Amino acid sequence: MDELIKQGQWWWLLVVPVATGGFALFGSWWGSRLGKTTEHEQWLRNEKVETYSQYVESLRRLDHLLSSVIIGAMSLDDALKSDFTGASRLRLISPKSVREAAMDHNKSRQAVVQFLLGSSKEDSQAPAFNDAVNRLDEARSHLTEIMRRDLSITDR
């Protein structure tokens, strides 16, 4: 150290500790940033899993009620009074592709409901009604597939 001072390079005695402190501060700031980003991504994924699970379970219950109406085990009025939850939370937390698939499923379900409202028991065997029910099944399958992709869940 005395050699540096004698050679007129005393400034190294200031630069090294300041640079080391600067790198330490930058490293801790950068690590904190990365930690927050990772934590937020994990929180968002957990919220999506919970929201998607609740939404799909609601769809499953609603589709079961519609099946009960089709076979005559329940009236359509009783089925329409059932609780359907999760749509507002789904709109808040999901990407556009999931929201669009959910709207497509909703349209397919509405088509089946409209068919049931305007038809008799015998019409529930008509090809047009069967097509509407098949579209509803396809829309539900598409919705769950889009949700799986959003969560990066793959079949193994």
C-alpha positions as CSV (number, residue, x, y, z in Angstrom):
1,M,0.0,0.0,0.0
2,D,2.8,2.4,0.8
3,E,4.3,1.5,-2.6
4,L,1.2,2.8,-4.3
5,I,1.3,6.1,-2.4
6,K,5.0,6.5,-3.2
7,Q,4.4,5.9,-6.9
8,G,1.6,8.4,-7.0
9,Q,-1.2,5.9,-7.5
10,W,-3.0,6.6,-4.2
11,W,-6.3,6.8,-6.1
12,W,-6.3,2.9,-6.4
13,L,-6.9,2.9,-2.6
14,L,-10.3,4.7,-3.3
15,V,-11.3,3.1,-6.6
16,V,-11.1,-0.5,-5.5
17,P,-13.4,-0.2,-2.4
18,V,-15.9,2.1,-4.2
19,A,-16.1,-0.2,-7.2
20,T,-16.5,-3.3,-5.0
21,G,-19.3,-1.5,-3.1
22,G,-20.9,-0.4,-6.3
23,F,-20.9,-4.0,-7.7
24,A,-22.2,-5.3,-4.5
25,L,-25.1,-2.8,-4.5
26,F,-25.9,-3.5,-8.2
27,G,-25.8,-7.3,-7.6
28,S,-28.2,-7.1,-4.6
29,W,-30.5,-4.8,-6.6
30,W,-30.5,-7.1,-9.6
31,G,-31.1,-10.2,-7.5
32,S,-34.0,-8.5,-5.7
33,R,-35.5,-7.6,-9.1
34,L,-35.2,-11.2,-10.4
35,G,-36.7,-12.5,-7.2
36,K,-39.7,-10.3,-7.4
37,T,-40.3,-11.2,-11.0
38,T,-40.1,-14.9,-10.3
39,E,-42.3,-14.6,-7.2
40,H,-44.9,-12.6,-9.2
41,E,-44.9,-15.2,-12.0
42,Q,-45.4,-18.0,-9.5
43,W,-48.2,-16.1,-7.8
44,L,-49.9,-15.5,-11.1
45,R,-49.6,-19.1,-12.1
46,N,-51.1,-20.2,-8.8
47,E,-54.0,-17.8,-9.2
48,K,-54.7,-19.0,-12.7
49,V,-54.6,-22.7,-11.6
50,E,-57.2,-21.9,-8.9
51,T,-59.4,-19.7,-11.2
52,Y,-59.3,-22.2,-14.1
53,S,-60.1,-25.1,-11.8
54,Q,-63.1,-23.3,-10.3
55,Y,-64.3,-22.2,-13.7
56,V,-64.0,-25.7,-15.2
57,E,-65.8,-27.2,-12.2
58,S,-68.6,-24.7,-12.6
59,L,-68.8,-25.6,-16.3
60,R,-68.9,-29.3,-15.4
61,R,-71.8,-28.7,-12.9
62,L,-73.7,-26.6,-15.4
63,D,-73.2,-29.2,-18.2
64,H,-74.4,-31.9,-15.8
65,L,-77.5,-29.8,-15.1
66,L,-78.2,-29.4,-18.8
67,S,-77.8,-33.1,-19.3
68,S,-80.4,-33.6,-16.5
69,V,-82.8,-31.3,-18.4
70,I,-82.2,-33.1,-21.7
71,I,-83.1,-36.5,-20.2
72,G,-86.1,-34.9,-18.3
73,A,-84.8,-35.4,-14.8
74,M,-84.9,-31.6,-14.1
75,S,-86.8,-28.6,-15.3
76,L,-84.9,-26.0,-17.3
77,D,-86.0,-23.3,-14.9
78,D,-84.4,-25.1,-12.0
79,A,-81.2,-25.6,-14.0
80,L,-81.0,-22.0,-14.9
81,K,-81.3,-20.9,-11.3
82,S,-78.1,-22.7,-10.4
83,D,-75.0,-20.8,-9.3
84,F,-72.4,-20.3,-12.0
85,T,-69.3,-18.6,-10.7
86,G,-65.8,-17.7,-11.8
87,A,-66.5,-15.7,-15.0
88,S,-65.5,-12.3,-13.6
89,R,-62.3,-13.6,-12.1
90,L,-61.5,-15.4,-15.3
91,R,-61.8,-12.1,-17.2
92,L,-59.4,-10.5,-14.8
93,I,-56.6,-13.0,-14.7
94,S,-56.6,-14.9,-18.0
95,P,-55.1,-14.0,-21.4
96,K,-57.2,-13.1,-24.4
97,S,-57.1,-16.6,-25.9
98,V,-58.7,-18.1,-22.7
99,R,-61.3,-15.4,-22.6
100,E,-62.2,-16.0,-26.2
101,A,-62.5,-19.7,-25.7
102,A,-64.7,-19.1,-22.6
103,M,-67.0,-16.8,-24.7
104,D,-67.2,-19.5,-27.4
105,H,-68.2,-22.1,-24.8
106,N,-70.7,-19.7,-23.4
107,K,-72.2,-19.1,-26.9
108,S,-72.4,-22.9,-27.5
109,R,-74.1,-23.4,-24.1
110,Q,-76.6,-20.6,-24.9
111,A,-77.4,-22.3,-28.2
112,V,-78.3,-25.5,-26.3
113,V,-80.4,-23.5,-23.7
114,Q,-82.2,-21.6,-26.5
115,F,-82.9,-24.9,-28.2
116,L,-84.3,-26.3,-24.9
117,L,-86.4,-23.3,-24.3
118,G,-88.0,-23.4,-27.7
119,S,-88.4,-27.1,-28.2
120,S,-90.4,-30.1,-27.0
121,K,-89.0,-33.3,-25.5
122,E,-89.0,-35.1,-28.9
123,D,-86.9,-32.3,-30.4
124,S,-84.0,-33.2,-28.0
125,Q,-83.3,-36.1,-30.3
126,A,-83.2,-34.0,-33.5
127,P,-79.9,-33.8,-35.5
128,A,-79.8,-30.0,-35.0
129,F,-79.9,-30.4,-31.2
130,N,-77.3,-33.1,-31.3
131,D,-75.1,-30.8,-33.3
132,A,-75.5,-28.1,-30.7
133,V,-74.6,-30.5,-27.9
134,N,-71.6,-31.7,-29.8
135,R,-70.4,-28.1,-30.4
136,L,-70.8,-27.5,-26.7
137,D,-68.6,-30.5,-25.9
138,E,-66.0,-29.4,-28.5
139,A,-66.0,-25.8,-27.0
140,R,-65.4,-27.2,-23.5
141,S,-62.6,-29.4,-24.8
142,H,-61.1,-26.4,-26.6
143,L,-61.4,-24.2,-23.6
144,T,-59.6,-26.7,-21.3
145,E,-56.9,-27.2,-23.9
146,I,-56.3,-23.4,-24.1
147,M,-56.1,-23.3,-20.3
148,R,-53.6,-26.1,-20.3
149,R,-51.4,-24.3,-22.8
150,D,-51.6,-21.1,-20.8
151,L,-50.4,-23.0,-17.8
152,S,-47.8,-24.9,-19.8
153,I,-49.2,-28.3,-18.9
154,T,-48.4,-31.0,-21.4
155,D,-49.4,-34.6,-21.7
156,R,-46.5,-37.0,-21.0
